[in-house]
């Protein structure tokens, strides 16, 4: 992500003017007012994922207004999903008032006036409304509505936003385009779920969302040695044949994915100096290998060395934590 604004770069009241100019350029024209005459403090990071913009933002107590005049000046005809990470966010749009707190998210439209009163930090996801399969007349029903971000399909979108803002340094340009497509699919699925119009989400989008749900489920249950293909399929109310086809469409297999993720978690922990005193068998058991012999055999096949040898070499050289052979 690129930091495009930091109030530390400005003196006194100049910060709010610079913030307003940045918002006009990078988001949409809006008016801002600090509460009780305080000096504005905040920062703004952004990242373009194709047509999707993901931003990480922090601000002192501030009110934001988008008026009919602002809309006439410029309307990107976009939707914005706001996910607070710290502090309450009070939103008014389309005749609806909503208090949104961490663990929740809210939808805003650039084409309608709104006001907000907020402090803290948030993640923003903005994208053209034209890219959604559902028409604007349906989306209007959801603006300023509060959605849960800690369960169901909303948690998948929240996890996606949290992950892309943390892991951004390793993305290539093609990765970023693909991540934008995934983000749009997840946003469409969340909105369709709350509109009860899931059938309007294209079939390929539904498959990508299902794949994201399945892989998220696997990641959360890697430590369970009893995790099986049948269990994964049952948890998502599909047949094992459908599950295998889903993974094959992404060039993967279910069993191989489980095995590779478990071994990668073990590899990372064996390379971690902070865990040098944790027994290898404990690391293996933590990630679904209760039998040391099975773990040693699988690890050697994947990385070309026994776990003890790998750990010894990884921790004995500068830059501990690198991949074997680097």
ZIZI-V598525 format. One record per backbone hydrogen bond with DSSP energy under -0.5 kcal/mol. NH is the residue of the N-H (numbers start at 0). CO is the residue of the C=O. E is the energy in kcal/mol with one decimal. If there is no record, write none. Layout:
BEGIN
nh:NH co:CO e:E
nh:NH co:CO e:E
END
This chain:
BEGIN
nh:1 co:45 e:-2.9
nh:3 co:1 e:-0.7
nh:3 co:43 e:-2.4
nh:4 co:43 e:-1.3
nh:6 co:41 e:-2.9
nh:8 co:5 e:-2.3
nh:9 co:6 e:-1.9
nh:13 co:10 e:-2.3
nh:14 co:11 e:-1.4
nh:16 co:12 e:-1.2
nh:17 co:13 e:-2.3
nh:18 co:14 e:-2.5
nh:19 co:15 e:-2.4
nh:20 co:16 e:-2.1
nh:21 co:17 e:-2.4
nh:22 co:18 e:-2.5
nh:23 co:19 e:-2.2
nh:24 co:20 e:-1.9
nh:25 co:21 e:-3.1
nh:26 co:22 e:-2.3
nh:27 co:22 e:-1.3
nh:30 co:64 e:-3.0
nh:32 co:62 e:-2.0
nh:34 co:60 e:-1.4
nh:36 co:33 e:-0.7
nh:37 co:34 e:-1.4
nh:42 co:57 e:-1.6
nh:43 co:4 e:-2.3
nh:44 co:55 e:-3.1
nh:45 co:1 e:-2.5
nh:46 co:53 e:-1.9
nh:48 co:46 e:-0.5
nh:48 co:51 e:-3.8
nh:49 co:47 e:-0.5
nh:51 co:48 e:-1.7
nh:52 co:125 e:-2.7
nh:53 co:46 e:-2.6
nh:53 co:51 e:-0.5
nh:54 co:123 e:-2.6
nh:55 co:44 e:-2.2
nh:56 co:121 e:-2.6
nh:57 co:42 e:-2.4
nh:58 co:119 e:-2.5
nh:59 co:40 e:-2.0
nh:61 co:117 e:-2.4
nh:62 co:32 e:-2.7
nh:63 co:115 e:-2.5
nh:64 co:30 e:-2.7
nh:65 co:113 e:-3.0
nh:66 co:64 e:-0.5
nh:70 co:66 e:-2.1
nh:71 co:67 e:-2.1
nh:72 co:68 e:-1.9
nh:73 co:69 e:-2.0
nh:78 co:126 e:-2.9
nh:79 co:107 e:-2.6
nh:80 co:124 e:-3.0
nh:81 co:79 e:-0.6
nh:81 co:105 e:-2.8
nh:82 co:80 e:-0.5
nh:82 co:122 e:-2.7
nh:83 co:81 e:-0.5
nh:84 co:120 e:-2.9
nh:85 co:120 e:-1.9
nh:88 co:99 e:-2.4
nh:89 co:116 e:-2.7
nh:90 co:88 e:-0.5
nh:90 co:97 e:-3.2
nh:91 co:114 e:-2.8
nh:92 co:95 e:-2.3
nh:93 co:112 e:-0.7
nh:95 co:92 e:-1.7
nh:97 co:90 e:-2.9
nh:99 co:88 e:-3.4
nh:99 co:97 e:-0.6
nh:102 co:83 e:-0.8
nh:103 co:100 e:-1.6
nh:104 co:146 e:-2.1
nh:105 co:81 e:-2.0
nh:106 co:144 e:-0.8
nh:107 co:79 e:-2.6
nh:109 co:77 e:-2.6
nh:111 co:108 e:-0.9
nh:113 co:65 e:-1.6
nh:114 co:91 e:-2.2
nh:115 co:63 e:-2.4
nh:116 co:89 e:-2.3
nh:117 co:61 e:-2.4
nh:118 co:87 e:-1.3
nh:119 co:58 e:-2.5
nh:120 co:85 e:-2.0
nh:121 co:56 e:-2.4
nh:122 co:82 e:-2.3
nh:123 co:54 e:-2.6
nh:124 co:80 e:-2.0
nh:125 co:52 e:-2.7
nh:126 co:78 e:-2.0
nh:128 co:76 e:-2.3
nh:130 co:127 e:-1.5
nh:131 co:128 e:-1.9
nh:137 co:134 e:-1.2
nh:138 co:134 e:-1.8
nh:139 co:135 e:-2.2
nh:140 co:137 e:-1.4
nh:141 co:138 e:-2.5
nh:142 co:138 e:-0.7
nh:143 co:106 e:-3.5
nh:144 co:141 e:-2.0
nh:146 co:104 e:-3.1
nh:148 co:102 e:-2.8
nh:153 co:150 e:-0.7
nh:154 co:150 e:-1.0
nh:154 co:151 e:-0.7
nh:155 co:151 e:-1.1
nh:156 co:152 e:-1.6
nh:157 co:153 e:-2.4
nh:158 co:154 e:-2.9
nh:159 co:155 e:-2.3
nh:160 co:156 e:-2.5
nh:161 co:157 e:-2.4
nh:162 co:158 e:-2.6
nh:163 co:159 e:-2.7
nh:164 co:160 e:-1.4
nh:165 co:161 e:-0.8
nh:165 co:162 e:-0.7
nh:166 co:162 e:-2.8
nh:169 co:166 e:-1.7
nh:170 co:167 e:-1.5
nh:175 co:171 e:-2.2
nh:176 co:172 e:-1.8
nh:177 co:173 e:-2.2
nh:178 co:174 e:-2.8
nh:179 co:175 e:-1.9
nh:180 co:176 e:-1.8
nh:181 co:177 e:-2.2
nh:182 co:178 e:-2.6
nh:183 co:179 e:-2.3
nh:184 co:180 e:-2.3
nh:185 co:181 e:-2.5
nh:186 co:182 e:-2.7
nh:187 co:183 e:-2.8
nh:188 co:184 e:-2.2
nh:189 co:185 e:-2.5
nh:190 co:186 e:-2.5
nh:191 co:187 e:-2.7
nh:192 co:188 e:-2.4
nh:193 co:189 e:-1.9
nh:194 co:190 e:-1.6
nh:195 co:191 e:-1.1
nh:196 co:191 e:-2.6
nh:199 co:196 e:-2.4
nh:200 co:197 e:-1.7
nh:205 co:201 e:-2.3
nh:206 co:202 e:-2.1
nh:207 co:203 e:-1.9
nh:208 co:204 e:-2.5
nh:209 co:205 e:-2.5
nh:210 co:206 e:-2.4
nh:211 co:207 e:-2.1
nh:212 co:208 e:-2.4
nh:213 co:209 e:-2.7
nh:214 co:210 e:-2.7
nh:215 co:211 e:-2.0
nh:216 co:212 e:-2.2
nh:217 co:213 e:-2.7
nh:218 co:214 e:-2.3
nh:219 co:215 e:-1.8
nh:220 co:216 e:-0.9
nh:220 co:217 e:-0.9
nh:221 co:218 e:-0.8
nh:223 co:220 e:-1.7
nh:224 co:222 e:-0.8
nh:226 co:223 e:-2.0
nh:231 co:227 e:-2.2
nh:232 co:228 e:-2.5
nh:233 co:229 e:-2.6
nh:234 co:230 e:-2.1
nh:235 co:231 e:-0.7
nh:235 co:232 e:-1.0
nh:236 co:233 e:-1.3
nh:237 co:232 e:-2.1
nh:242 co:238 e:-2.1
nh:243 co:239 e:-2.5
nh:244 co:240 e:-2.2
nh:245 co:241 e:-2.3
nh:246 co:242 e:-2.0
nh:247 co:243 e:-2.5
nh:248 co:244 e:-2.0
nh:249 co:246 e:-1.1
nh:250 co:247 e:-1.8
nh:251 co:246 e:-2.5
nh:256 co:252 e:-2.2
nh:257 co:253 e:-2.3
nh:258 co:254 e:-2.6
nh:259 co:255 e:-3.0
nh:260 co:256 e:-2.2
nh:261 co:257 e:-2.2
nh:262 co:258 e:-2.5
nh:263 co:259 e:-2.2
nh:264 co:260 e:-2.1
nh:265 co:261 e:-2.2
nh:266 co:262 e:-2.8
nh:267 co:263 e:-2.3
nh:268 co:264 e:-1.9
nh:269 co:265 e:-2.5
nh:270 co:266 e:-1.5
nh:271 co:268 e:-0.7
nh:272 co:270 e:-0.6
nh:274 co:271 e:-2.0
nh:275 co:272 e:-1.4
nh:277 co:274 e:-1.6
nh:282 co:278 e:-1.8
nh:283 co:279 e:-2.6
nh:284 co:280 e:-2.4
nh:285 co:281 e:-2.0
nh:286 co:282 e:-1.1
nh:286 co:283 e:-0.7
nh:287 co:222 e:-0.5
nh:287 co:284 e:-1.5
nh:288 co:283 e:-2.5
nh:291 co:289 e:-0.7
nh:293 co:290 e:-0.5
nh:294 co:290 e:-1.9
nh:295 co:291 e:-2.8
nh:296 co:292 e:-2.1
nh:297 co:293 e:-2.2
nh:298 co:294 e:-3.0
nh:299 co:295 e:-2.4
nh:300 co:296 e:-1.8
nh:301 co:297 e:-1.6
nh:302 co:298 e:-2.9
nh:303 co:299 e:-2.1
nh:309 co:305 e:-2.7
nh:310 co:306 e:-2.6
nh:311 co:307 e:-2.3
nh:312 co:308 e:-2.4
nh:313 co:309 e:-2.8
nh:314 co:310 e:-2.3
nh:315 co:311 e:-0.6
nh:315 co:312 e:-0.7
nh:321 co:318 e:-1.2
nh:325 co:322 e:-2.4
END
